[in-house]
Every structure is written in C-alpha cells, then in structure tokens.
Amino acid sequence: MPETLSLPAEAVVGRRVAFTYHRDLQKVSRDQRGVITGIDTEQPRNVLKVRLDGSRSNLRVQPDYEGLWYLDEVGPVPELPMGRFIPSTKDVGFDYEYDGVIVVQFEEDDLAVLTADREKAVAAAATYLREVFGLEDESEVRDEVASLKARWVAFEWEPEDAECAWFMHSANEGDEAAIQVHYLPVL
C-alpha cells in the first residue's frame, strides 16, 4: 500500500493553481488556471480535486505533481453555473464546429445541429457525417441530412458529479434560453 503523502501548506481548498498536463510538461506553459475544490483524504494517497477554469469537472491531482503550481491567491471556490444556457464551443461537450455551427453527437448517435438556418444545418451535418462518421457515399449523406427536423430545445447544466455535464430538453419557442436546432435521429 502506498504511503500517505503529506499535503504541502499551499494545498488548501480555494487556492488558485496553474496546471500543465503531463504531455505538455516540456513546454511548461502554465497557461491553464484553476482552483482546488477539495481534498480527498480517503485515497491511499491524498489527492487534490482541481477544477480548471471553464471546466465543469474536477481533475484528480497528486499534490506533488510536477505540472501543478500553487499560486498566491486563495478565495472561495466559484459555484458552477446551473440552469439553462446557450451553448458555445467553449462549453463541455460542444467540440465540433463547422462554419460557425456546433454539431453535437449523443450516445445514441443522434445529432443536434445548433442553428435555426436549415442550409447551414445541412452543410454542418453533412460535413460531420463525412469527417466524423466516415460516410463516403454522397447519396447516403444526402439521405441522412434530408431527415433533419427543426426543434426547439433548451440546454441545462447538471450538477458537477452527474453522469453528464448537461442535458438537452424539448422546449417551446419563447421559453427561457430556448434555441432552435436541427435534429437528426439515429443513423
């Protein structure tokens, strides 16, 4: 059983930190900032919970990890935004964009193309199907995008420890934070 690592004095909840992933250590960029949100002392070794700015989940980091720098600032841990929101590519899980249009793939392989403009939705979905799904047959791509249906939806943040960071719910035009998307059911 590994020995319990004593915590440095700087390892306190609310401490701002700079973080570099192991793959980037040679660059020593220190450009990812975050905050210690908790300390897990139940593990064989103490582990810091670090939430990077712009992220909704914690990293689990050893307090002596060489890519972790303790900054001078200590303050309250910022609350995670909750409730409905309008997605952007900076948000968790919105990482595919074509010509300014976000495409989201769900676990069931359904797609949501976040635009009210049908022409843009068709172009973004077709590109996604080619580049991500690997569809090469253009007639198959055309058949799939023909199934795009306009829907009103709302995106809502879930608590930090939830299975998913957010959910997309059906909504009505005019509802708070409702946006029109083009939805493509399972391929």
Disulfide bonds with the S-S distance in Angstrom:
none
